[in-house]
Amino acid sequence: MSITQKISKAVSKVLQTTYEVSVESFEFQETRKDFEGDITLVVFPLLKHIKGNPVSIGTQIGEYLKEHVSEVVGFNVIKGFLNLVFSDDYLLSNFYEIRGTRQYGFAPQNSAEELMVEYSSPNTNKPLHLGHIRNNLLGYSVAEILKAAGHKVHKTQIINDRGIHICKSMLAYQKFGNGETPETTGIKGDKLIGNYYVKFDQMYREEISKLVASGMVEEEAKKQATSILEAQKMLKKWEEGDQEVWALWEQMNSWVYEGFDRTYHDLGVDFDVNYYESDTYLLGKKIIMDGLAKGIFFQKEDGSVWIDLSEEGLDEKILLRADGTAVYMTQDIGTAIQRVNDFPNVKGMVYTVGNEQDYHFKVLFLILKKLGYDWADNLYHLSYGMVDLPEGKMKSREGTVVDADDLMQEMTDTAHEISKELGKLEGYSEAEKEDLYKIIGLGALKYFILKVDPKKRILFDPKESIDFNGNTGPFIQYTYARIQSLLRKSTFDYTQKVQITLDKKERNIIKNLQTFPEVVLRAASEHSPALIANYTYELVKTYNTFYQSLPVLAADDESVRIFRIQLSQKVGEVLQRTFSLLGIKMPERM
């Protein structure tokens, strides 16, 4: 029985005895920091059942609990809030239970539903950019949090490897590539292909300008430019299975995949299974026709197939064009169903996609529900806002796209500069320094992005994110490294349980540790890494207040010294665990 259950049982008894009322549930919350107490019972809801003054009612309950619940040794009432003080024995016992729990805070694996999380989903005509970084960090972190909450999770992406945009890069390479490769140029594969996508755009714009100058209307010029007509012709050949076009497509995509893999490795994200648009773009057509036969969809005079969602507050949505070709919605319907066929135990999916696609996913989920798939109730769009950068902080391609590799390198370089200024790396080898710069730089990047609610837009300042003070990744990493230094200096045996009088700052750490499992479950339920990040920062602040105010290794009493090392060790373990959920490494030294 948990402490809140035990208190609830006692409160029920005193209310029955004193007021002859039966109350089934009670509201508890964390005691405010400016009041003494370890947990607070909110008295106000009881006024629905009891007539009286909330302070008087709270006092009566507090006196009863102090006498009949051994864990409660004191209380105070502030207006309608009953703040309860727990005994040192209870908090120490609870701490040692936490200390002895393997993988504390994480639920047993496979104790919940099996889920799939989709993220990244890049196009093979350009390298990954800043938008992909937030997407990947969110998707990966949510997958790890769902695992920690007991779910079996499959991480996936759908790679957009076909279509007119891909043919644009291919056409430009045919015209200007002269057979160059990533090996001959020393350029990463995805960046090499991205360069040709830019070349196509330059060529296309020049052709449009010439046609407009000759008297053609701009909209018509966009359709009649030679390069776009050639790209459309290449797409048609690809769809017909032309061997030469397919050979070029496979070769160029292989270079891009190699480049993506390096970026994913450097970013620290991975996938369990990949889906490719070239395999899935025809999926869904049969499902749409089946839905048409069942009356879920309707057909217009031109032969196109639609769904009417006006009763749900939306509008009509096309699913098949008049010529029978599929739209993206059709493909997404088919892909979702194919994934469940591939992984029959999957009961829900999380789609990590920017908020510009909010409407698309509302429609997709509604259609899947109307088609009768019960797992459609467990579909979730992890919608996120854009990431902006202060002008001049990062070099961007064409003034609009910030390259992911360039950003990660910039973060590493910034960590190098700041670490050099602080002079904290004496005795490190050059290899150790470089490794640490990457850990700090990437940690700063990931934490800065993940600490913000996914739905909010972010203004990302690299220099600010690597500050060693405040709510930043390096500040938390430094606290962890400080704890590891303490443990290395603790040459005495600190394994045994001790009994001491707890300082308020020690009590605060234990109470903070107690809430970790709840935070993990809430973060999983809300699909929000920000809850993990903010919990981590609060734990670090609480620990640093303790560390700066109380001696640890220099404590006079041996039992106190042992306990404070034990407390520090557990805080370090939880910090490492929270950062693992965010995909961030912890340095042993800083």
C-alpha positions as CSV (number, residue, x, y, z in Angstrom):
1,M,0.0,0.0,0.0
2,S,1.4,3.4,-1.0
3,I,1.6,6.2,1.5
4,T,-1.2,8.2,-0.2
5,Q,-3.4,5.0,-0.1
6,K,-2.6,4.6,3.6
7,I,-3.4,8.3,4.3
8,S,-6.6,8.1,2.2
9,K,-7.8,5.1,4.2
10,A,-7.2,7.0,7.5
11,V,-8.9,10.2,6.2
12,S,-11.9,8.1,5.1
13,K,-12.2,6.7,8.6
14,V,-12.0,10.0,10.4
15,L,-14.6,11.6,8.1
16,Q,-16.9,8.6,8.6
17,T,-16.4,8.8,12.4
18,T,-16.6,12.6,12.8
19,Y,-18.9,13.7,10.1
20,E,-20.7,10.5,9.1
21,V,-19.8,11.0,5.4
22,S,-18.2,8.6,2.9
23,V,-15.6,10.0,0.5
24,E,-14.0,7.7,-2.1
25,S,-11.0,9.7,-3.3
26,F,-8.8,12.6,-2.2
27,E,-6.7,15.2,-3.9
28,F,-2.9,15.1,-3.1
29,Q,-0.2,17.4,-4.4
30,E,3.4,18.3,-3.8
31,T,3.8,20.7,-0.9
32,R,4.8,24.2,-2.0
33,K,8.4,25.0,-1.4
34,D,7.7,28.0,0.9
35,F,5.7,25.7,3.4
36,E,6.9,22.9,5.6
37,G,5.6,19.5,4.5
38,D,6.2,16.5,2.3
39,I,2.8,16.0,0.8
40,T,-0.4,18.1,0.8
41,L,-4.0,17.0,1.2
42,V,-6.3,19.5,-0.5
43,V,-9.2,20.1,1.8
44,F,-11.4,22.3,-0.4
45,P,-13.0,19.3,-2.4
46,L,-14.3,17.9,0.9
47,L,-16.5,21.0,1.4
48,K,-18.9,19.4,-1.1
49,H,-19.5,16.7,1.6
50,I,-18.9,18.6,4.8
51,K,-20.1,22.0,6.0
52,G,-17.5,23.9,7.9
53,N,-14.3,25.9,7.9
54,P,-11.6,24.3,5.8
55,V,-8.9,25.2,8.3
56,S,-10.8,23.5,11.1
57,I,-11.5,20.4,9.0
58,G,-7.9,20.2,8.0
59,T,-6.7,20.5,11.6
60,Q,-9.0,17.7,12.7
61,I,-7.7,15.5,9.9
62,G,-4.1,16.4,10.7
63,E,-4.4,15.6,14.4
64,Y,-6.0,12.2,13.6
65,L,-3.2,11.3,11.0
66,K,-0.5,12.3,13.4
67,E,-1.9,10.0,16.0
68,H,-2.9,7.0,13.8
69,V,-0.5,7.0,10.8
70,S,3.1,6.3,12.0
71,E,4.7,8.0,8.9
72,V,3.1,11.4,9.7
73,V,4.9,13.2,12.5
74,G,3.6,16.8,11.9
75,F,1.3,19.0,10.0
76,N,0.2,22.5,9.3
77,V,-2.9,24.0,7.7
78,I,-2.7,26.9,5.3
79,K,-6.2,27.9,4.3
80,G,-7.6,24.8,2.6
81,F,-4.3,22.9,2.3
82,L,-3.2,20.3,4.9
83,N,0.6,20.0,4.7
84,L,1.8,16.7,6.2
85,V,5.4,16.1,7.5
86,F,6.7,12.5,7.2
87,S,9.1,10.9,9.6
88,D,12.8,10.5,8.9
89,D,12.3,6.7,9.3
90,Y,9.7,6.6,6.5
91,L,11.8,8.8,4.1
92,L,15.0,6.8,4.8
93,S,13.1,3.5,4.3
94,N,11.7,4.8,1.0
95,F,15.1,6.0,-0.1
96,Y,16.7,2.6,0.5
97,E,13.8,1.0,-1.4
98,I,14.6,3.3,-4.3
99,R,18.3,2.7,-4.0
100,G,17.7,-1.1,-4.2
101,T,15.4,-0.9,-7.2
102,R,17.1,-2.0,-10.4
103,Q,16.3,0.3,-13.3
104,Y,14.4,2.6,-10.9
105,G,11.8,4.6,-12.6
106,F,11.3,2.3,-15.6
107,A,8.4,-0.1,-15.9
108,P,9.0,-3.7,-16.8
109,Q,9.5,-4.3,-20.5
110,N,6.4,-5.5,-22.5
111,S,4.1,-4.5,-19.6
112,A,2.1,-2.3,-21.9
113,E,0.9,-2.1,-25.5
114,E,3.2,-2.6,-28.5
115,L,3.6,0.7,-30.4
116,M,5.3,2.1,-33.5
117,V,7.0,5.5,-33.6
118,E,7.7,7.2,-37.0
119,Y,10.2,10.0,-37.3
120,S,12.7,11.6,-39.7
121,S,11.0,10.7,-43.1
122,P,13.5,12.5,-45.3
123,N,13.5,13.2,-49.1
124,T,16.4,11.6,-51.0
125,N,17.1,14.8,-53.0
126,K,18.8,16.8,-50.2
127,P,20.7,16.3,-46.9
128,L,19.0,16.4,-43.5
129,H,18.4,19.9,-42.1
130,L,17.6,21.7,-38.8
131,G,13.9,20.7,-39.1
132,H,14.9,17.1,-39.3
133,I,17.0,17.5,-36.2
134,R,14.0,18.5,-34.0
135,N,12.0,15.8,-35.7
136,N,14.6,13.1,-35.0
137,L,15.3,14.2,-31.5
138,L,11.6,14.2,-30.6
139,G,10.8,10.9,-32.3
140,Y,13.7,9.1,-30.8
141,S,13.2,10.5,-27.3
142,V,9.4,9.7,-27.3
143,A,10.3,6.1,-28.4
144,E,12.7,5.7,-25.5
145,I,10.2,7.2,-23.0
146,L,7.5,4.8,-24.2
147,K,9.9,1.9,-23.8
148,A,10.6,3.2,-20.2
149,A,6.9,3.2,-19.6
150,G,6.7,-0.5,-20.5
151,H,5.8,-0.5,-24.1
152,K,7.6,-2.5,-26.8
153,V,8.4,0.1,-29.4
154,H,9.4,-0.2,-33.1
155,K,11.2,2.9,-34.5
156,T,10.5,3.5,-38.1
157,Q,10.8,6.0,-40.9
158,I,9.3,6.3,-44.4
159,I,11.9,7.5,-46.9
160,N,10.5,9.7,-49.6
161,D,12.6,8.3,-52.4
162,R,10.4,8.9,-55.5
163,G,8.6,11.6,-57.3
164,I,9.3,14.8,-59.2
165,H,11.7,16.2,-56.7
166,I,13.9,13.2,-56.8
167,C,13.9,13.3,-60.6
168,K,15.0,17.0,-60.5
169,S,18.2,16.0,-58.8
170,M,18.7,13.1,-61.2
171,L,18.2,15.2,-64.3
172,A,20.7,17.9,-63.0
173,Y,23.2,15.1,-62.3
174,Q,22.7,13.7,-65.8
175,K,23.4,17.1,-67.3
176,F,26.2,18.4,-65.1
177,G,27.6,15.5,-63.0
178,N,30.3,14.2,-65.4
179,G,30.3,10.9,-63.5
180,E,31.5,12.4,-60.2
181,T,30.8,10.4,-57.0
182,P,31.1,11.0,-53.3
183,E,34.5,9.2,-53.4
184,T,35.9,11.3,-56.3
185,T,34.7,14.6,-54.9
186,G,35.2,13.9,-51.1
187,I,31.6,15.3,-50.6
188,K,29.2,13.4,-48.4
189,G,26.6,11.6,-50.6
190,D,23.5,13.3,-49.5
191,K,25.2,16.7,-49.8
192,L,26.4,15.9,-53.3
193,I,22.9,15.0,-54.5
194,G,21.6,18.1,-52.7
195,N,23.9,20.3,-54.7
196,Y,22.3,18.9,-57.9
197,Y,18.9,19.7,-56.6
198,V,20.1,23.3,-56.2
199,K,21.6,23.2,-59.7
200,F,18.2,22.1,-61.1
201,D,16.5,25.0,-59.3
202,Q,19.0,27.5,-60.7
203,M,18.5,26.1,-64.3
204,Y,14.7,26.0,-63.9
205,R,14.6,29.7,-62.7
206,E,16.8,30.8,-65.6
207,E,14.5,29.1,-68.1
208,I,11.4,30.7,-66.6
209,S,13.0,34.1,-66.7
210,K,13.8,33.7,-70.4
211,L,10.3,32.5,-71.3
212,V,8.8,35.4,-69.3
213,A,11.1,37.9,-71.1
214,S,9.9,36.5,-74.4
215,G,6.3,37.3,-73.5
216,M,5.0,34.2,-71.8
217,V,2.9,34.5,-68.6
218,E,4.9,33.3,-65.6
219,E,2.5,30.5,-64.6
220,E,2.6,29.1,-68.1
221,A,6.4,29.5,-68.2
222,K,6.7,27.3,-65.1
223,K,4.9,24.6,-66.9
224,Q,6.7,24.9,-70.2
225,A,10.3,25.3,-69.0
226,T,12.4,22.6,-70.7
227,S,13.9,21.3,-67.4
228,I,10.5,20.6,-65.7
229,L,9.2,18.9,-68.8
230,E,12.3,16.7,-68.9
231,A,12.0,15.9,-65.2
232,Q,8.3,14.9,-65.7
233,K,9.4,12.7,-68.6
234,M,12.0,11.1,-66.4
235,L,9.4,10.4,-63.7
236,K,7.2,8.7,-66.2
237,K,10.1,6.5,-67.3
238,W,10.8,5.6,-63.7
239,E,7.1,4.6,-63.2
240,E,7.4,2.5,-66.4
241,G,10.5,0.7,-65.0
242,D,13.0,2.1,-67.5
243,Q,16.3,0.3,-66.8
244,E,18.6,3.3,-67.3
245,V,16.5,5.6,-65.2
246,W,16.2,3.0,-62.4
247,A,20.0,2.4,-62.4
248,L,20.7,6.1,-61.9
249,W,17.9,6.3,-59.3
250,E,19.3,3.4,-57.3
251,Q,22.9,4.7,-57.5
252,M,22.1,8.2,-56.4
253,N,19.8,7.0,-53.6
254,S,22.5,4.7,-52.3
255,W,24.9,7.7,-52.0
256,V,22.1,9.6,-50.1
257,Y,21.4,6.6,-47.7
258,E,25.1,6.4,-46.9
259,G,25.1,10.1,-46.0
260,F,21.9,9.8,-44.0
261,D,23.4,6.9,-42.0
262,R,26.4,9.0,-41.0
263,T,24.2,11.9,-39.9
264,Y,22.0,9.6,-37.9
265,H,25.0,8.0,-36.3
266,D,26.5,11.4,-35.3
267,L,23.1,12.5,-34.0
268,G,22.7,9.3,-32.0
269,V,19.4,8.1,-33.4
270,D,18.4,4.8,-35.0
271,F,15.6,2.9,-36.6
272,D,14.3,-0.7,-36.4
273,V,12.6,-0.8,-39.8
274,N,12.6,1.5,-42.8
275,Y,9.7,1.9,-45.3
276,Y,10.2,3.4,-48.8
277,E,7.7,5.5,-50.7
278,S,8.8,3.6,-53.9
279,D,7.3,0.5,-52.2
280,T,4.3,2.1,-50.6
281,Y,3.0,4.8,-53.0
282,L,0.6,2.4,-54.7
283,L,-0.7,1.0,-51.4
284,G,-4.2,2.0,-50.3
285,K,-5.9,2.0,-53.7
286,K,-7.6,-1.4,-53.1
287,I,-8.6,-0.2,-49.6
288,I,-10.2,2.9,-51.0
289,M,-12.2,0.9,-53.5
290,D,-13.4,-1.5,-50.8
291,G,-14.4,1.6,-48.7
292,L,-16.3,2.9,-51.8
293,A,-18.2,-0.3,-52.1
294,K,-19.2,-0.1,-48.4
295,G,-20.4,3.4,-48.7
296,I,-17.7,5.0,-46.6
297,F,-16.4,7.0,-49.6
298,F,-18.3,8.5,-52.5
299,Q,-17.5,9.0,-56.2
300,K,-17.9,12.2,-58.2
301,E,-19.0,12.4,-61.8
302,D,-15.4,12.6,-63.1
303,G,-14.6,9.3,-61.4
304,S,-12.6,10.7,-58.5
305,V,-13.2,9.2,-55.0
306,W,-13.8,11.4,-51.9
307,I,-14.8,11.2,-48.3
308,D,-17.1,13.7,-46.7
309,L,-16.0,14.7,-43.2
310,S,-18.3,17.7,-42.8
311,E,-20.1,16.1,-39.8
312,E,-16.8,15.9,-38.0
313,G,-16.2,19.6,-38.6
314,L,-13.8,19.1,-41.6
315,D,-14.5,19.1,-45.3
316,E,-14.4,16.8,-48.3
317,K,-11.1,15.0,-49.0
318,I,-10.0,13.5,-52.3
319,L,-8.6,9.9,-52.1
320,L,-8.3,8.9,-55.7
321,R,-7.9,11.3,-58.7
322,A,-10.2,11.0,-61.7
323,D,-7.5,9.1,-63.6
324,G,-7.3,6.5,-60.7
325,T,-3.9,7.7,-59.4
326,A,-3.4,7.9,-55.6
327,V,-2.8,11.0,-53.5
328,Y,-0.6,11.1,-50.3
329,M,-3.6,10.4,-48.1
330,T,-4.2,7.1,-50.0
331,Q,-0.6,6.1,-49.5
332,D,-0.6,6.9,-45.8
333,I,-3.8,4.8,-45.3
334,G,-2.2,1.9,-47.1
335,T,1.2,2.3,-45.2
336,A,-0.5,2.4,-41.8
337,I,-2.4,-0.8,-42.6
338,Q,0.7,-2.5,-44.0
339,R,2.7,-1.7,-40.8
340,V,0.1,-3.4,-38.7
341,N,0.1,-6.4,-41.1
342,D,3.9,-6.5,-40.7
343,F,3.7,-6.1,-36.9
344,P,0.4,-7.7,-35.9
345,N,0.8,-6.9,-32.2
346,V,1.1,-3.1,-32.8
347,K,-1.8,-1.3,-31.2
348,G,-1.0,2.2,-32.0
349,M,1.4,4.6,-33.9
350,V,3.0,7.9,-33.2
351,Y,3.7,10.1,-36.2
352,T,6.4,12.8,-35.6
353,V,5.6,15.4,-38.2
354,G,5.6,19.2,-38.1
355,N,2.4,21.2,-37.2
356,E,1.8,22.2,-40.8
357,Q,0.4,18.7,-41.3
358,D,-2.1,18.9,-38.4
359,Y,-5.1,18.7,-40.7
360,H,-3.7,15.8,-42.7
361,F,-3.4,13.6,-39.7
362,K,-6.9,14.5,-38.4
363,V,-8.2,13.3,-41.7
364,L,-6.0,10.2,-41.8
365,F,-7.0,9.1,-38.3
366,L,-10.7,9.6,-39.0
367,I,-10.6,7.6,-42.2
368,L,-8.9,4.7,-40.5
369,K,-11.5,4.8,-37.8
370,K,-14.3,4.8,-40.3
371,L,-12.7,1.8,-42.1
372,G,-13.1,-0.1,-38.8
373,Y,-9.5,-0.4,-37.5
374,D,-9.7,-0.5,-33.7
375,W,-6.0,0.5,-33.4
376,A,-6.9,3.8,-35.0
377,D,-8.0,5.0,-31.6
378,N,-4.4,4.8,-30.5
379,L,-2.9,6.9,-33.3
380,Y,-1.1,10.1,-32.2
381,H,0.3,13.0,-34.2
382,L,3.4,14.3,-32.4
383,S,3.0,17.8,-33.8
384,Y,5.8,20.2,-33.3
385,G,6.7,23.8,-34.1
386,M,9.5,25.2,-36.2
387,V,13.1,25.9,-35.1
388,D,14.4,29.4,-35.8
389,L,18.0,30.7,-35.5
390,P,19.2,34.2,-34.7
391,E,20.5,35.8,-37.9
392,G,24.1,35.1,-38.7
393,K,24.6,32.4,-36.1
394,M,24.6,29.6,-38.6
395,K,25.6,29.2,-42.2
396,S,22.5,28.2,-44.2
397,R,22.2,26.8,-47.7
398,E,20.3,29.2,-50.0
399,G,19.5,31.3,-47.0
400,T,16.7,29.1,-45.8
401,V,18.0,25.6,-44.8
402,V,20.4,24.9,-42.0
403,D,22.4,21.7,-42.7
404,A,22.2,19.2,-39.9
405,D,25.9,18.2,-40.1
406,D,27.0,21.8,-40.2
407,L,24.9,22.5,-37.1
408,M,26.3,19.6,-35.1
409,Q,29.8,20.6,-36.1
410,E,29.1,24.2,-35.0
411,M,27.9,22.9,-31.6
412,T,31.0,20.9,-31.1
413,D,33.2,23.9,-32.1
414,T,31.2,26.2,-29.7
415,A,31.7,23.7,-26.9
416,H,35.5,23.7,-27.7
417,E,35.7,27.5,-27.5
418,I,33.8,27.7,-24.2
419,S,35.7,24.8,-22.6
420,K,38.9,26.5,-23.6
421,E,37.9,29.8,-22.1
422,L,36.8,28.1,-18.8
423,G,40.1,26.1,-18.6
424,K,38.5,23.0,-17.2
425,L,40.3,20.4,-19.2
426,E,43.8,20.2,-17.8
427,G,45.2,16.7,-18.0
428,Y,43.0,15.6,-20.9
429,S,44.5,14.0,-24.0
430,E,43.5,15.6,-27.3
431,A,41.3,12.6,-28.2
432,E,39.5,12.9,-24.8
433,K,39.0,16.6,-25.4
434,E,37.5,16.0,-28.8
435,D,35.2,13.3,-27.5
436,L,34.1,15.6,-24.6
437,Y,33.4,18.6,-27.0
438,K,31.0,16.3,-29.0
439,I,29.3,15.1,-25.8
440,I,28.8,18.7,-24.5
441,G,27.9,20.2,-27.9
442,L,25.4,17.5,-28.8
443,G,24.0,17.5,-25.3
444,A,23.5,21.2,-25.4
445,L,21.7,21.0,-28.8
446,K,19.5,18.1,-27.7
447,Y,18.6,19.4,-24.3
448,F,17.8,22.9,-25.6
449,I,15.4,21.5,-28.2
450,L,13.8,18.8,-26.0
451,K,13.2,21.0,-22.9
452,V,10.6,23.0,-24.9
453,D,7.1,21.7,-25.2
454,P,7.0,20.1,-28.7
455,K,4.0,22.3,-29.8
456,K,6.0,25.5,-29.2
457,R,8.2,27.2,-31.8
458,I,11.9,27.4,-30.7
459,L,14.4,30.2,-31.1
460,F,17.7,28.3,-30.9
461,D,20.9,30.1,-29.9
462,P,23.9,27.8,-30.0
463,K,26.0,30.0,-27.6
464,E,23.2,30.2,-25.1
465,S,22.5,26.5,-25.2
466,I,26.1,25.7,-24.1
467,D,26.1,28.0,-21.1
468,F,27.5,26.0,-18.1
469,N,24.9,27.8,-15.8
470,G,21.1,27.7,-15.9
471,N,18.7,25.3,-17.6
472,T,21.1,23.8,-20.1
473,G,22.5,20.4,-21.0
474,P,26.1,21.3,-20.0
475,F,24.9,22.5,-16.6
476,I,23.3,19.1,-15.9
477,Q,26.2,17.2,-17.4
478,Y,28.6,19.2,-15.1
479,T,26.5,18.2,-12.1
480,Y,26.7,14.6,-13.1
481,A,30.5,14.8,-13.6
482,R,30.8,16.4,-10.2
483,I,28.9,13.5,-8.6
484,Q,31.2,11.0,-10.4
485,S,34.2,12.8,-9.0
486,L,32.7,12.5,-5.5
487,L,32.3,8.8,-5.9
488,R,35.8,8.3,-7.2
489,K,37.1,10.1,-4.0
490,S,34.9,7.9,-1.8
491,T,37.4,5.2,-1.0
492,F,35.4,3.9,2.1
493,D,32.6,1.4,2.2
494,Y,29.3,3.1,1.7
495,T,27.1,0.1,0.9
496,Q,25.4,-0.4,4.3
497,K,22.1,1.2,5.4
498,V,22.4,4.0,8.0
499,Q,20.0,5.8,10.3
500,I,20.4,9.5,10.6
501,T,18.4,12.7,11.2
502,L,17.6,14.1,7.8
503,D,18.4,17.7,6.8
504,K,15.6,19.5,4.9
505,K,17.8,19.6,1.8
506,E,18.2,15.8,2.0
507,R,14.5,15.4,2.4
508,N,13.9,17.5,-0.7
509,I,16.2,15.2,-2.8
510,I,14.4,12.1,-1.6
511,K,11.0,13.6,-2.4
512,N,12.3,14.6,-5.8
513,L,13.5,11.0,-6.5
514,Q,10.2,9.6,-5.4
515,T,8.4,11.3,-8.2
516,F,10.6,10.0,-11.1
517,P,8.5,7.0,-12.0
518,E,5.3,9.2,-12.2
519,V,7.2,11.7,-14.4
520,V,8.2,8.9,-16.9
521,L,4.6,7.6,-17.1
522,R,3.2,11.2,-17.6
523,A,5.8,12.0,-20.3
524,A,4.8,8.8,-22.1
525,S,1.1,9.6,-21.8
526,E,1.7,13.1,-23.1
527,H,4.4,12.2,-25.6
528,S,6.5,15.0,-24.1
529,P,10.3,14.8,-23.6
530,A,10.0,18.3,-22.1
531,L,8.6,16.8,-18.9
532,I,11.7,14.6,-18.5
533,A,14.0,17.5,-19.2
534,N,12.3,19.8,-16.7
535,Y,12.3,17.1,-14.1
536,T,16.0,16.7,-14.6
537,Y,16.7,20.4,-14.2
538,E,14.6,20.5,-10.9
539,L,16.5,17.5,-9.6
540,V,19.9,19.1,-10.4
541,K,18.9,22.4,-8.7
542,T,17.7,20.5,-5.6
543,Y,21.0,18.5,-5.5
544,N,23.2,21.5,-6.0
545,T,21.5,23.4,-3.2
546,F,22.3,20.3,-1.0
547,Y,25.9,20.1,-2.3
548,Q,26.7,23.7,-1.8
549,S,25.2,23.9,1.7
550,L,26.2,20.6,3.4
551,P,29.6,18.8,3.6
552,V,29.6,15.4,1.9
553,L,33.1,13.8,2.1
554,A,33.9,16.3,4.9
555,A,30.9,15.4,7.1
556,D,32.0,14.7,10.7
557,D,29.6,11.8,11.4
558,E,30.5,8.6,9.5
559,S,26.8,7.7,9.0
560,V,26.0,11.1,7.6
561,R,29.0,10.8,5.2
562,I,27.9,7.4,4.0
563,F,24.3,8.5,3.5
564,R,25.3,11.6,1.5
565,I,27.4,9.6,-0.8
566,Q,24.6,7.1,-1.3
567,L,22.2,10.0,-2.0
568,S,24.6,11.5,-4.5
569,Q,25.1,8.2,-6.2
570,K,21.4,7.7,-6.7
571,V,21.0,11.2,-8.0
572,G,23.7,10.5,-10.5
573,E,22.0,7.3,-11.6
574,V,18.7,9.0,-12.2
575,L,20.4,11.9,-14.1
576,Q,22.0,9.4,-16.4
577,R,18.7,7.6,-16.8
578,T,16.8,10.8,-17.7
579,F,19.4,11.9,-20.1
580,S,19.4,8.5,-21.8
581,L,15.6,9.1,-22.4
582,L,16.6,12.3,-24.2
583,G,19.3,10.6,-26.2
584,I,22.1,12.5,-24.4
585,K,25.4,11.1,-23.2
586,M,26.9,11.9,-19.8
587,P,30.6,12.6,-19.3
588,E,32.4,11.0,-16.4
589,R,34.7,14.1,-16.1
590,M,34.3,17.7,-17.1
